[in-house]
């Protein structure tokens, strides 16, 4: 599978110049990204499931990777959100319950 980057929501193969320079290519966040994050945070609060948790973790990870790649300090906000989410007592209990039920 080839690496791709997003420019104005169009995927393209990285240029030879990008590959030769070792430049890391990261997909841009979609215009509705922040709405997706908010919707997923609310969905997780209303209806906890491992799938909903994974979607939110993936969204946070995308934001961390994107903001880190452009050297924007917003990546710390998403790191904090991810850390708080995964260390929240209710989430830990539900993850533990899920793990026990799938042994």
LINWOWO-V983499 format. One record per residue. RES is the residue in three letters. D_CENTER is the distance of its C-alpha to the mean C-alpha in whole Angstrom. Layout:
res:RES d_center:D_CENTER
res:RES d_center:D_CENTER
This chain:
res:UNK d_center:21
res:UNK d_center:21
res:UNK d_center:18
res:UNK d_center:17
res:UNK d_center:16
res:UNK d_center:16
res:UNK d_center:18
res:UNK d_center:19
res:UNK d_center:17
res:UNK d_center:19
res:UNK d_center:18
res:UNK d_center:21
res:UNK d_center:22
res:UNK d_center:21
res:UNK d_center:25
res:UNK d_center:27
res:UNK d_center:27
res:UNK d_center:24
res:UNK d_center:24
res:UNK d_center:27
res:UNK d_center:26
res:UNK d_center:23
res:UNK d_center:21
res:UNK d_center:17
res:UNK d_center:16
res:UNK d_center:12
res:UNK d_center:11
res:UNK d_center:12
res:UNK d_center:10
res:UNK d_center:12
res:UNK d_center:15
res:UNK d_center:14
res:UNK d_center:10
res:UNK d_center:11
res:UNK d_center:13
res:UNK d_center:11
res:UNK d_center:9
res:UNK d_center:13
res:UNK d_center:14
res:UNK d_center:11
res:UNK d_center:12
res:UNK d_center:16
res:UNK d_center:16
res:UNK d_center:15
res:UNK d_center:18
res:UNK d_center:20
res:UNK d_center:19
res:UNK d_center:18
res:UNK d_center:17
res:UNK d_center:15
res:UNK d_center:14
res:UNK d_center:12
res:UNK d_center:11
res:UNK d_center:9
res:UNK d_center:8
res:UNK d_center:7
res:UNK d_center:5
res:UNK d_center:3
res:UNK d_center:3
res:UNK d_center:3
res:UNK d_center:3
res:UNK d_center:3
res:UNK d_center:5
res:UNK d_center:7
res:UNK d_center:8
res:UNK d_center:9
res:UNK d_center:11
res:UNK d_center:12
res:UNK d_center:13
res:UNK d_center:15
res:UNK d_center:17
res:UNK d_center:16
res:UNK d_center:16
res:UNK d_center:13
res:UNK d_center:11
res:UNK d_center:13
res:UNK d_center:12
res:UNK d_center:9
res:UNK d_center:10
res:UNK d_center:13
res:UNK d_center:11
res:UNK d_center:9
res:UNK d_center:13
res:UNK d_center:14
res:UNK d_center:13
res:UNK d_center:13
res:UNK d_center:17
res:UNK d_center:18
res:UNK d_center:21
res:UNK d_center:21
res:UNK d_center:17
res:UNK d_center:19
res:UNK d_center:22
res:UNK d_center:21
res:UNK d_center:19
res:UNK d_center:22
res:UNK d_center:24
res:UNK d_center:22
res:UNK d_center:22
res:UNK d_center:26
res:UNK d_center:26
res:UNK d_center:25
res:UNK d_center:27
